[in-house]
Amino acid sequence: MITEIKNDKREDSQLWNANYMRAMTGNFLLFFSFYILTPLLPIYLDAQFNADKDLIGIVLSGYVLAALLVRPFSGFIVDTFNRKKVLVTCFFFFFILFAGYIGAGTVLMFAIVRTLHGLPFGAVTVANSTVAMDVLPSERRNEGIGYYGLSNNLAMAFAPTTGIYIYSATDNFELLFWIALVLAMVGFYAVSTIKMEPRKPVLKKAKLSLDRFFLTRAWLMAVNISLFGLCWGVMSNYVAIYGKEELGITNGTGIFFMLLSFGLFASRLQGAKALRQGKLTANCAEGVVLSLLGYTLFAAVEQPWAYFLSAMLIGLGNGHMYPAMLTMFVRVARHDQRGTANSSILTSWDTGMGLGILAGGMLVEYAGYSAAFWTTAVMQATGTALFFLFTKRFFLTRQIYDDED
């Protein structure tokens, strides 16, 4: 018995402990199952329902709106109740809703399913990342957050590549929906096996305030990352159809996302040491500049080589920026606000991404791809300027040095 306790304590002090790995696996499959469909849904809606670009933007932005509605409450619930139970419940509804895509026979039904899917997606991303932080040793938390973010970034990069390859080989969207359903089910099983000390529910009546639902101390950081999320929303949802219609690239979109994923992976490995040393603003600064170069190149040069090189630069940039920004959110929050910190950055990112999806569809429909992607470059430049002029100093004056469990 004593030996088992010692082994448990030794494992809990390790970065790559079993429970952390289960949380990462669940997170990877969560995002992989979701984003295996993302770049192909505009093509699906166009082919299946003959939807216009602006209608496609409205349909696809529905899940973002739903996620935005539920995320502030998710942070409050995760900080108040048993995190493991919240996680398992939300993940179950997330995976089961993939069946709705298979049965959706009209664009209205598809829009309803996609919007409903945003509710558990918004909740489970908050719950899973907070559980991952809980099972990390406090002295390795900054580093662990960086690696954890790599799991969803890699999924968001590899999943579209996989989906595009499968669609190119089979021309079968229903098969992709089934694959997404099965992957999400495996992710649900992974998180259900996480073992952690149950937290006692918060029973005392605390004064209900805005910072129970949104980390108001990080408001400027939230504005900043919303701008970066807008850029990602335009890029990730319209790059496939843009490559096909404007550049004549039919199979190259998979290569685009592979290069993007390589950039994400390389930057996470290279930036891990900086995160471990607490160099958060330096990591973030490097990321936003690289992303700016990538988005500008994508908009300025309508050539295949620029298309692919920009993918690498955007991957490198986001791989540095996002984990640093996530850690910055956590560092300005109290240790009992980790769920709120997680929900706040995700809410901010999705606000921008939702606006990007919606605005991107309208810009493509009425002004063309060039206008859409130049808007993306301008928004990234605005976010970069905001970070260097204001956000960096804002964080340094508000961070809390509190890594207690």
Phi, psi and omega in degrees: 000315179297321179298319180296320180294318179297319179296320179297318181293321179297318180293321181294337181274354181269146176295310184268056177280165188299320182290324176296319179296322178294320178295319178294319178298314178299319180294317179300313182289328175302307182285326180296314181296328181282316187270357172293339180261336193307306184288345183265345182296321174300320178293319179297312181296325178291315183284320186278321187239002180055043184279142175287165182298320180291324176294321177301316179299319180294314181298314185285337180279352181299319182293328179294318178299316179296317179298322179295323181292324187268336188296316178302321178289330178297317178299318179297315181294317180296324179282346186255321186247183181297113187294323181296315180294319178299316181299310184296318181297313181294320181294325178299312180294327177298312184288324185289335182287346176297334178297335181294328179295324181294323184268355183285111184260352179228163180294329177294314179297320179297318180297321179295314180297315181298320179292314178300325181297333180293335181295302178292330178299314179297323182284317186288329178295323177291311184297317184291318180293327178289320175299319179300320178295322181296325184270001176272143171294139187302325183286347179246014188293316180302313180295317181296323177298320179297314179292323179299316178298333178297327182297318179280330177294318178295321178297318181292340178268313183284327184299312177301322178300314180296315180298317179295319179296314181295318180294320179297325183278330188243336185054039187229104179287326181298323176300318179297321179296320178293320178298316179299319179298314181294317180297319179295324178295320177295320177298320177300317179297319182300312182287334179291343180265001177294134178248124180208156179295127179293134177275140177288134178301143178282107185262338182291146181277099178272151179297125181284119181221169184300324184287358170281342182244335179214137183282088185297335178296342183250026190299320181289323175297325179295317177299317183298312184286340174297322177297320178290325177294324177301316180298317180294324180297316178294311185297306188293331184268339185240000182292323182292311182289329175294313179300322182287314187276325187259323184254354181070023180266108182266317182255355185282348179296326176299320177294322177304310182287333175293317177294322176300315181293323177297318177298317178299313183296313182296318182290325178295317179294316182290328183271353183300318181296319179296320177295319180298327180273000178083015181275068188285311184292327178294318178297316181295318180299316178299320181294316184291328178290315178299318178297320179299317177299318181294311181295322180293317178299318181299318182283326188278328187239110180270067179225150180304321182295323178289324177304314184279321179295322179297327178299315179298315182293318180293321177298313178300317182295310181292329178295330175275316189290309192294311180297326177294316180293321177299314179297324178297319176300314181296324184286343176263004180251153172290161183295338178270010178242021182299319178297318179295320177299316178297313182294328182291315180291323179291321176298317180295314179299315182288331174300311178295317182295320178297317177297323179294317179297314183291310181293323179300316179298318180291319179296318179297319183292318189253342182233347178100168183295322182301315179297320180297314184281333173290325174299320178299314180298320180294319179295321177295319178297320178297315178296322179296314178298318180299319181297310184290324185277326188227312190296320180303310180293322178304313180294314184298331180273349184243352185295147179247125179274082183220102179247023180287154180284000000 
